[in-house]
Amino acid sequence: MRRIVIWRHGRTAWNAEHRFQGQTDIPLDDIGLAQARRAAAMLASLEPSAILCSDLQRTRQTVEPLVELTGLDVTYDEGLRETAAGEWEGLTRPELLERFGDAISRWVVDVDMKAGTTGETRLEVADRVVAAIDRGLAKIPDDGVLVVVTHGGSARAGIGRLLELPPANWAALGVLTNCSWSVLLQNEQRGPAWRLQEYNAGSLPEPVPLDGDWPADDR
């Protein structure tokens, strides 16, 4: 069955300073570059069929070691960019709370609220991320692996939508760490089209049969 590996980019200086990056085009720092090399060595062993990547610099740098190891071409898609956040971008958490405290508090729990006055809602982000993933899935075989290189907020919104979680519950998905990944399996059982195998991982998934996967007469 098909798998999607949703991979967050490595660390940037703004990540280290806890700044809201949004779509500001920030490069990886030295730690982020090392994280990308380490992660690529593991993800290459999954033998990906195709790679999709946000067109921002930090994701482009993250994907480079995987491209070197696999020889695959990359499709860059702006639909995988991080949430646009307008005037919030570049600010640290204390600065955001000082200047926009009430708005930040509402945005954390309201998926219909825009980030900043000119930014996006989480629903808008989920729409474009899933559309980009669908374009990638159309190019891989039924047993293929699609690697999607994206950002923390866009990854959470996309995963929440793919798992068909109620948008109000997307916050139940934890914050993704730099250069971690999540693995979704195509679901051949009843329910959502995808199920979560790994979340915020730094290691490869092990095949573990779940009780619900066994035929009734084998339990």
C-alpha positions as CSV (number, residue, x, y, z in Angstrom):
1,M,0.0,0.0,0.0
2,R,1.1,3.6,-0.5
3,R,2.9,5.6,2.1
4,I,3.3,9.3,2.6
5,V,6.4,10.6,4.6
6,I,5.8,14.1,5.7
7,W,9.2,15.6,6.7
8,R,9.7,18.9,8.4
9,H,12.8,21.0,7.4
10,G,15.9,21.2,9.6
11,R,16.7,24.0,12.1
12,T,17.1,27.6,11.1
13,A,18.5,30.5,13.2
14,W,14.9,31.7,13.6
15,N,13.9,28.3,14.9
16,A,16.7,28.6,17.5
17,E,15.5,32.1,18.4
18,H,11.8,31.0,18.5
19,R,10.7,33.4,15.9
20,F,7.5,32.9,13.8
21,Q,9.0,32.1,10.4
22,G,5.9,31.8,8.2
23,Q,6.8,32.3,4.6
24,T,9.9,34.4,5.3
25,D,12.7,32.7,3.3
26,I,15.2,31.7,6.0
27,P,18.1,29.2,5.3
28,L,19.1,26.3,7.5
29,D,21.8,26.9,10.1
30,D,24.7,24.5,10.6
31,I,22.7,22.3,12.9
32,G,19.9,22.1,10.4
33,L,22.2,21.1,7.6
34,A,23.6,18.2,9.8
35,Q,20.0,17.2,10.8
36,A,19.1,17.0,7.1
37,R,22.1,14.7,6.3
38,R,21.2,12.4,9.2
39,A,17.5,12.2,8.3
40,A,18.2,11.7,4.6
41,A,20.4,8.6,5.3
42,M,17.4,6.9,7.0
43,L,14.7,8.1,4.7
44,A,16.6,6.9,1.6
45,S,16.2,3.3,2.9
46,L,12.5,3.6,2.4
47,E,13.2,3.8,-1.3
48,P,10.9,6.7,-2.1
49,S,9.1,6.8,-5.4
50,A,8.9,10.6,-5.6
51,I,9.8,13.7,-3.6
52,L,7.7,16.8,-3.2
53,C,9.1,19.9,-1.6
54,S,8.1,23.4,-0.5
55,D,9.9,26.0,-2.7
56,L,11.3,27.9,0.3
57,Q,15.0,27.8,0.9
58,R,15.0,25.9,4.2
59,T,13.1,23.0,2.7
60,R,15.2,23.0,-0.5
61,Q,18.3,22.7,1.6
62,T,16.7,19.9,3.7
63,V,15.9,17.8,0.7
64,E,19.3,18.1,-1.0
65,P,21.0,15.1,0.8
66,L,18.0,12.9,0.0
67,V,18.2,13.8,-3.7
68,E,21.9,12.9,-3.7
69,L,21.3,9.5,-2.1
70,T,18.3,8.5,-4.2
71,G,19.0,10.2,-7.5
72,L,15.3,11.3,-7.7
73,D,14.1,14.6,-9.2
74,V,12.2,16.9,-6.9
75,T,8.9,18.6,-7.6
76,Y,8.9,22.0,-5.9
77,D,5.4,23.2,-5.0
78,E,4.5,26.4,-3.3
79,G,1.4,24.7,-2.0
80,L,3.6,23.1,0.7
81,R,4.8,26.5,2.1
82,E,4.4,27.4,5.8
83,T,1.4,29.4,6.9
84,A,1.6,33.0,5.7
85,A,1.4,35.2,8.8
86,G,1.8,38.8,7.7
87,E,3.1,41.1,10.4
88,W,3.6,38.2,12.9
89,E,6.5,36.9,10.9
90,G,10.0,37.4,12.4
91,L,8.6,38.1,15.9
92,T,9.6,36.0,19.0
93,R,6.9,34.5,21.2
94,P,7.3,37.3,23.9
95,E,7.0,39.9,21.1
96,L,3.9,38.3,19.7
97,L,2.2,38.1,23.1
98,E,3.1,41.7,23.9
99,R,1.8,43.1,20.6
100,F,-0.9,40.7,19.6
101,G,-1.7,38.7,22.7
102,D,-5.5,38.5,22.4
103,A,-5.2,37.6,18.7
104,I,-2.6,35.0,19.3
105,S,-4.7,33.3,22.0
106,R,-7.7,33.2,19.6
107,W,-5.6,31.9,16.7
108,V,-4.2,29.0,18.7
109,V,-7.7,27.5,19.0
110,D,-9.6,28.9,16.0
111,V,-8.8,27.2,12.7
112,D,-10.9,29.8,10.8
113,M,-8.8,32.8,12.1
114,K,-6.1,34.2,9.9
115,A,-2.5,34.4,11.2
116,G,-1.9,38.2,11.2
117,T,-4.1,40.6,9.4
118,T,-2.9,39.4,5.9
119,G,-2.1,35.8,6.6
120,E,-3.9,32.5,6.2
121,T,-6.2,30.3,8.2
122,R,-5.3,26.7,9.1
123,L,-8.1,25.5,6.9
124,E,-6.7,27.4,3.9
125,V,-3.3,25.9,4.6
126,A,-4.7,22.4,4.8
127,D,-6.5,22.9,1.5
128,R,-3.4,23.8,-0.4
129,V,-1.1,21.2,1.3
130,V,-3.5,18.3,0.6
131,A,-4.0,19.5,-3.0
132,A,-0.2,19.4,-3.4
133,I,0.1,15.9,-1.9
134,D,-2.7,14.7,-4.1
135,R,-0.8,15.9,-7.2
136,G,2.2,13.9,-6.0
137,L,0.2,10.8,-5.2
138,A,-1.0,10.7,-8.8
139,K,2.5,10.1,-9.9
140,I,3.5,7.1,-7.7
141,P,2.5,3.4,-7.9
142,D,0.0,1.7,-5.6
143,D,2.9,0.5,-3.4
144,G,5.0,3.7,-3.7
145,V,6.4,6.0,-1.1
146,L,5.9,9.8,-1.4
147,V,8.2,12.0,0.6
148,V,6.8,15.5,1.3
149,V,9.2,18.1,2.6
150,T,7.4,20.9,4.3
151,H,7.0,23.0,7.5
152,G,5.7,22.5,11.0
153,G,2.4,24.3,10.7
154,S,1.6,23.1,7.2
155,A,2.5,19.5,8.1
156,R,0.1,19.5,11.1
157,A,-2.7,21.0,9.1
158,G,-2.1,18.6,6.2
159,I,-1.9,15.5,8.5
160,G,-5.1,16.6,10.3
161,R,-7.0,16.9,7.0
162,L,-5.6,13.6,5.6
163,L,-6.7,11.7,8.8
164,E,-10.1,13.4,8.6
165,L,-9.8,14.7,12.1
166,P,-12.2,17.5,13.0
167,P,-10.3,20.8,12.5
168,A,-10.9,21.8,16.1
169,N,-8.9,18.7,17.1
170,W,-5.9,19.3,14.9
171,A,-4.1,20.9,17.9
172,A,-4.1,17.5,19.5
173,L,-1.3,16.7,17.1
174,G,1.9,17.7,18.8
175,V,4.4,20.3,17.6
176,L,6.8,18.8,15.1
177,T,10.5,19.1,15.8
178,N,13.0,20.1,13.2
179,C,13.8,17.4,10.6
180,S,11.4,14.9,12.2
181,W,8.8,13.1,10.0
182,S,5.4,11.4,10.1
183,V,4.4,8.4,8.1
184,L,0.9,7.8,6.8
185,L,-0.3,4.5,5.4
186,Q,-3.1,4.1,2.9
187,N,-6.0,2.7,4.9
188,E,-7.5,-0.4,3.3
189,Q,-10.0,-0.8,6.2
190,R,-13.1,1.2,6.8
191,G,-12.7,4.8,7.9
192,P,-10.4,7.5,6.7
193,A,-8.3,7.0,3.6
194,W,-5.1,7.3,5.6
195,R,-3.9,6.2,9.0
196,L,-1.0,7.4,11.1
197,Q,1.9,5.0,11.5
198,E,4.6,7.3,12.9
199,Y,4.4,10.9,14.2
200,N,7.2,13.3,14.9
201,A,9.7,10.5,14.4
202,G,13.4,10.4,14.1
203,S,13.6,6.7,13.4
204,L,12.2,4.3,10.8
205,P,8.8,2.7,11.4
206,E,8.7,-1.0,12.3
207,P,6.0,-3.2,10.9
208,V,3.8,-4.0,13.9
209,P,0.5,-5.8,13.4
210,L,-2.4,-4.2,15.2
211,D,-5.2,-6.2,16.8
212,G,-7.7,-4.6,14.4
213,D,-5.7,-5.7,11.4
214,W,-6.2,-9.4,12.0
215,P,-9.0,-11.3,10.3
216,A,-11.7,-12.2,12.8
217,D,-10.9,-15.9,12.7
218,D,-7.2,-15.3,13.5
219,R,-7.7,-13.4,16.7
